Amino acid sequence: MSAITILTVPPFSTLCNAAFALRREVFVWEQKVPENEENDADDLTATHFVAIAEGEVVGTLRLLDKPEHIKIGRVAVRAAFRGRGIAKLMMVAAMEHARAQGHERFYLTSQSDKLGFYEKLGFAAFGPEFQDGGMPHRAMRTYDRETAVLT
């Protein structure tokens, strides 16, 4: 397997535009999320991460710095590269990046069939299942490392 490089990239840079194209490929074409729901104004202020393998952007996610937590979203990996640990590498890099800036509380909404992946990274689901982009989701957040209490 080739090396995977995880980078932060500015919005609308060449690499970030490749990440937007990958999100369209995964969410709009593959998962049938309406395009007007996939793109939003948060992309202008988010911290974008890309995973590069074999000279191309094969994974992406974004972080949103909210007052109450860091929201992780738009986690996507190109179909041909799934099962290689790319999403985990991106998640770990993104959370380490946020922790280096003093953030400890993380939140995301997971497609219901992906809950186990995020649980392995320290997230716990809470609240009822809901529809987002036509698919069932659950809200998830991290545990406080010291107190083992959901944050």
Steps between C-alpha positions, in 0.01 A plus 500: 500500500622848419566761763210719611568869561251707704508878444296802601408705195346848461147529359494513118867411463572241230510219758186622676318520167602137441352422844174674402492289183556186709215598734273543196610157374431327834200689638312622192571235238555190715271567800243719318520794743341806336783726377345807667531319837861391445641848435455770763649824628693314773757403234620862501605489867576129551844348540521249214709183509592282205656157475732456203597159364649408164516870409130577544256619764329181622349621827373815664332640808441840653508651849268779611603699806173552690479669843395176672714247310690415184261353246647238267322449173500406135723196562542329164738249342501405131343156454813339355702605808260392776606238752858631520460703821494836320195635685658403833828674408310816405288494817805454725692777319203738517438437870872540578498828305203628703648382831823685419285815492347419841177329390384182674129475417406337171160452338383342176198346338561150370316297246340232718689217330834670585450535878749223583778678313459816707451308826852355450625860488342591835157625390168396652160540336226698674148611417259351251577390147418765237508536122773705333555497126241223475692263734460412869752673728581529870671783685827399669742665740821412678553401859704721730822304543535588867145450628362250246200732464357589162598851398 
